[in-house]
Amino acid sequence: MRCLAVPLVLAGLTLSGAGLAAEVVFPPGSRVGLDPPPDMDVSQRFAGFESRSKTSVITAVEMPAEAFKDLSAGLSAENLKRQGVTVTSRETFKVGGGEAVLVEGDQAGGPAAVQKWLLVVGDPTMTALVIAQKLKDGNGDAGQAMREALRTVAIRAPRDLDEQVSALPFRIGDMAGFRPVRVMAGNSIMLTDGPEDIIRQVEQPAVTVAHSTTVPPRDQRDAFARAALRSNALLKDISIERAQSFRQRGADWHEIVARATDVPSGRPVVVSQALRFAPDHYLRVFGVVRADARDPMLSRFRTVSDAVEPK
């Protein structure tokens, strides 16, 4: 049976939705939880839930509190139609003291029809974007079970950063002097070197390590890696200096070093991307630094990528 791919996108007080008696489950390290449908469990592959048949998934992305207005407004039928989703229903409800907007639709394209749910939840401390997908099989009860589960969504108090790091599906044996800043979506972490946690003008180097369960075929990995690099909306004028595939510690790797321009600041930067492939996942280590600080940082980026291992 066909399995749904998980989108990369590519964490005290519990606030419950409509189901006050729901047994809310929180994936490790995540602030977003819900009472999943009967056939879904916490995933062992990513931060979220999936059905035992691998035909339904629920993932959550944690965003700043101020993102709620734009995200909820973006769930219009017109906007989603441009993304290939035909909206079939829309509803609003309360989650604790905050608002929630739930949109259901059908996803166009691909070899199989997919039902999709997009839920945006506002909270004073964060905004949650919950994405649920299910292969359409003619079972209307399964769709109703998904809707009921999403109405039980809850947000808990921020997790300790160490707890979030320990819940990641990979470990970094050597952070090369970088420090963790934040964990995102339960499957990625951002590291930096410097006093600031928010990097606006590339004033500090940044490294992101992410886990994904969508693996390209072996003969498409070079094209996949180049496309992943060029899909970064914060970069332009990308010029690849070198790209190579190699085998290391029993795994297939692909590495790119490139020059680019940072779009927000207009500064020239150097980026490093290393992909570590496995049969059911890949790890991506992406580093960016100002061009005038490239030499020491490239070696440190490589140290991080060499030290990444799946759990």
Sequence and secondary structure as in RCSB ss.txt:
>XXXX:A:sequence
MRCLAVPLVLAGLTLSGAGLAAEVVFPPGSRVGLDPPPDMDVSQRFAGFESRSKTSVITAVEMPAEAFKDLSAGL
SAENLKRQGVTVTSRETFKVGGGEAVLVEGDQAGGPAAVQKWLLVVGDPTMTALVIAQKLKDGNGDAGQAMREAL
RTVAIRAPRDLDEQVSALPFRIGDMAGFRPVRVMAGNSIMLTDGPEDIIRQVEQPAVTVAHSTTVPPRDQRDAFA
RAALRSNALLKDISIERAQSFRQRGADWHEIVARATDVPSGRPVVVSQALRFAPDHYLRVFGVVRADARDPMLSR
FRTVSDAVEPK
>XXXX:A:secstr
              B  S TT   B  TT SEEB   TTEEE SSSSEEEETTS EEEEEEEE GGGHHHHHHT 
 HHHHHHTTEEEEEEEEEEETTEEEEEEEEEE SSSS EEEEEEEEEETTEEEEEEEEEE  S HHHHHHHHHHH
TT EE     HHHHHHTSSEEES  TT EEEEEETTTEEEEESSS SS SSS S EEEEEEES    GGGHHHHH
HHHHHT TTEEEEEEEEEEEEEETTEEEEEEEEEEEETTT  EEEEEEEEEEETTEEEEEEEEEEGGGHHHHHHH
HHHHHHTEEE 
